Amino acid sequence: FRRAHTLTVLFILTCALGYVTLLEETPQDTAYNTKRGIVASILVFLCFGVTQAKDGPFSRPHPAYWRFWLCVSVVYELFLIFILFQTVQDGRQFMKYIDPHLGVPLPERDYGGNCLIYDPGNETDPFHNIWDKLDGFVPAHFFGWYLKTLMIRDWWMCMIISVMFEFLEYSLEHQLPNFSECWWDHWIMDVILCNGLGIYCGMKTLSWLSLKTYKWQGLWNIPTYKGKMKRIVFQFTPYSWVKFEWKPASSLRRWLAVCGIIFVFLLAELNTFYLKFVLWMPPEHYLVLLRLVFFVNVGGVAMREIYDFMDDPKFHKKLGQQAWLVAAITATEFLIVVKYDPHTLTLSLPFYITQCWILGIILVLTWTAWRFFIRDITLRYKEIRRQKQEHKHEKDKCLSNGDGHSSILDEQNGNKLRERKL
């Protein structure tokens, strides 16, 4: 039935597109016809994928919604591959086909400079430095971290990613000027206010979702109008709830998996800034926002697939398709950045930054070796030593009382009798 339904939809869509092209006279504009043909091809592919792609772990608001984003992931990955195989100049100018205002070098904004919270030299507005930093990216940071918390579902992982990204901004501000921010912009506005408040609201939402009763009822079986409206709103909540318990210190496999998740998250965050830098896209452009909306939808599915694979590998024997696509997209974006501007990426880190990162890596590796190798060997040795001491203590206790002595003598006499019989 599903396959027949797909063929019907594809047939209707193809007929509609053909009817449109026959009604109007084809323009003699090659660029316009090319863009229109690509868009029509993408629509046909999305229509096929929405009905035929494999279902993911989510079923609300509808499985077709998540199949749609899976197909969008394929289209986006193909677009990235196409950009990757262009020259730097052609790739940047190709963005003009999407928006004629693109393809122009843009100056980067520096958020550093005067870092005085209260500027006595400016009598009209001493707090002008704070107001200058309060742009549209403040609510974007809040809502971004609210949604990331809903994806990760863990307080400490969100805080580690938030703090680590600020360290990355400190480390890479010699490459991208807009990474240069004031200390209070890094730690007060970003980590505490925007990111911290977003994580807090996200955890409160997760707590509500975990306590909610998931008892679904058909819309037409609900008698009251208020109940029907409530059921429509709850259609956009999960069908059932799964609490993520990452437990990174429980095993070496889970520890490496959690470290890999944090690494991919940070790389995807950096790709946001480096892509707009190498492709000459302004930060407020709608393509940047669309990319973030895309990652919010596909990232939630990918995180659920990764958790299912880690938590129950016997049932989920393979990593989910959306997780593989997200990893491939993140890697392809990084390759585009490397190809389009290798000079910026190869700018050497300051010496003190290099020392800090080497020290941090050594500490992480040392803790990993202690937790999963040295500590286990030590605990195993202590357990064996404890068992030996308990066994020796029991043997000494048996020898100290009469029952133990007599039992040893009976055993010796029994052995002598058996030797005589032989």
CORZI-V929069 format. One record per residue. N is the residue number from 1. SS is DSSP state (H for helix, E for strand, C for the rest). PSI is psi as a letter, one per 20 degrees, with the letter a starting at -180 (none if undefined). Layout:
n->(N;N)
ss->(SS;SS)
psi->(PSI;PSI)
This chain:
n->(1;2;3;4;5;6;7;8;9;10;11;12;13;14;15;16;17;18;19;20;21;22;23;24;25;26;27;28;29;30;31;32;33;34;35;36;37;38;39;40;41;42;43;44;45;46;47;48;49;50;51;52;53;54;55;56;57;58;59;60;61;62;63;64;65;66;67;68;69;70;71;72;73;74;75;76;77;78;79;80;81;82;83;84;85;86;87;88;89;90;91;92;93;94;95;96;97;98;99;100;101;102;103;104;105;106;107;108;109;110;111;112;113;114;115;116;117;118;119;120;121;122;123;124;125;126;127;128;129;130;131;132;133;134;135;136;137;138;139;140;141;142;143;144;145;146;147;148;149;150;151;152;153;154;155;156;157;158;159;160;161;162;163;164;165;166;167;168;169;170;171;172;173;174;175;176;177;178;179;180;181;182;183;184;185;186;187;188;189;190;191;192;193;194;195;196;197;198;199;200;201;202;203;204;205;206;207;208;209;210;211;212;213;214;215;216;217;218;219;220;221;222;223;224;225;226;227;228;229;230;231;232;233;234;235;236;237;238;239;240;241;242;243;244;245;246;247;248;249;250;251;252;253;254;255;256;257;258;259;260;261;262;263;264;265;266;267;268;269;270;271;272;273;274;275;276;277;278;279;280;281;282;283;284;285;286;287;288;289;290;291;292;293;294;295;296;297;298;299;300;301;302;303;304;305;306;307;308;309;310;311;312;313;314;315;316;317;318;319;320;321;322;323;324;325;326;327;328;329;330;331;332;333;334;335;336;337;338;339;340;341;342;343;344;345;346;347;348;349;350;351;352;353;354;355;356;357;358;359;360;361;362;363;364;365;366;367;368;369;370;371;372;373;374;375;376;377;378;379;380;381;382;383;384;385;386;387;388;389;390;391;392;393;394;395;396;397;398;399;400;401;402;403;404;405;406;407;408;409;410;411;412;413;414;415;416;417;418;419;420;421;422)
ss->(C;H;H;H;H;H;H;H;H;H;H;H;H;H;H;H;H;H;H;H;H;H;H;C;C;C;C;C;C;H;H;H;H;H;H;H;H;H;H;H;H;H;H;H;H;H;H;H;H;H;H;H;C;C;C;C;C;C;C;C;C;C;H;H;H;H;H;H;H;H;H;H;H;H;H;H;H;H;H;H;H;H;H;H;C;C;C;H;H;H;H;H;H;H;H;H;H;H;C;C;C;C;C;C;C;C;C;C;C;C;E;C;C;C;C;C;C;C;C;C;C;C;C;C;C;C;C;H;H;H;H;H;H;C;C;C;H;H;H;H;H;H;H;H;H;H;H;H;H;H;H;H;C;C;H;H;H;H;H;H;H;H;H;H;H;H;H;H;H;H;H;H;C;C;C;C;H;H;H;C;E;C;H;H;H;H;H;H;H;H;H;H;H;H;H;H;H;H;H;H;H;H;H;H;H;H;H;H;H;H;H;C;C;C;C;C;C;C;H;H;H;C;C;C;H;H;H;H;H;H;H;H;H;H;C;C;C;C;C;C;C;C;C;C;C;C;C;C;C;C;C;H;H;H;H;H;H;H;H;H;H;H;H;H;H;H;H;H;H;H;H;H;H;H;H;H;H;H;C;C;C;C;C;C;C;H;H;H;H;H;H;H;H;H;H;H;H;H;H;H;H;H;H;H;H;H;H;H;H;H;H;C;C;C;C;C;C;C;C;C;H;H;H;H;H;H;H;H;H;H;H;H;H;H;H;H;H;H;H;H;C;H;H;H;H;C;C;C;C;C;H;H;H;H;H;H;H;H;H;H;H;H;H;H;H;H;H;H;H;H;H;H;H;H;H;H;H;H;H;H;H;H;H;H;H;H;H;H;H;H;H;H;H;H;H;H;H;H;H;H;C;H;H;H;H;H;H;H;H;H;H;H;H;H;H;H;H;H;H;H;H;C)
psi->(g;g;g;h;g;g;h;g;g;g;g;g;g;g;h;g;g;h;h;g;h;h;g;q;p;p;q;k;o;g;g;g;h;g;g;h;h;g;g;h;g;h;g;g;g;h;g;g;h;h;h;i;r;p;q;a;i;q;j;q;h;q;h;h;g;h;h;g;h;g;h;h;g;g;g;h;h;h;g;g;g;g;h;h;j;r;r;g;g;h;g;h;h;h;i;h;h;g;o;i;i;a;j;p;p;p;q;q;p;o;j;c;c;o;j;p;g;o;o;i;h;n;h;h;n;h;k;h;h;g;h;h;i;m;a;i;i;g;h;g;g;g;h;g;h;g;h;h;h;h;g;h;k;p;g;h;g;g;h;g;g;g;g;h;h;h;h;h;g;g;h;j;i;i;g;p;h;i;i;o;r;q;h;h;h;g;h;g;g;f;g;g;f;f;g;g;h;g;g;g;h;g;h;h;g;h;h;g;h;h;i;q;p;n;o;q;q;q;g;i;i;p;h;q;h;h;h;g;h;h;h;g;g;i;h;j;r;q;h;r;p;o;p;p;n;h;m;h;j;h;r;h;g;h;g;h;g;g;h;h;g;g;g;h;g;h;g;h;g;h;h;g;g;h;g;h;g;h;j;l;p;q;h;j;q;h;h;g;g;h;g;g;h;g;h;g;g;h;h;g;g;g;h;g;h;g;g;g;h;h;h;m;i;h;g;n;i;q;q;q;h;h;g;h;g;g;g;g;g;g;g;g;g;h;h;g;g;g;g;h;m;h;g;g;h;j;p;q;q;q;g;h;g;g;g;g;h;g;g;g;g;g;g;g;h;g;h;g;h;g;h;i;f;g;g;g;g;g;h;g;g;h;g;g;h;g;h;g;h;g;h;h;g;h;g;h;h;h;h;h;r;h;g;h;g;h;h;g;g;h;h;g;h;g;h;g;g;h;h;g;g;none)
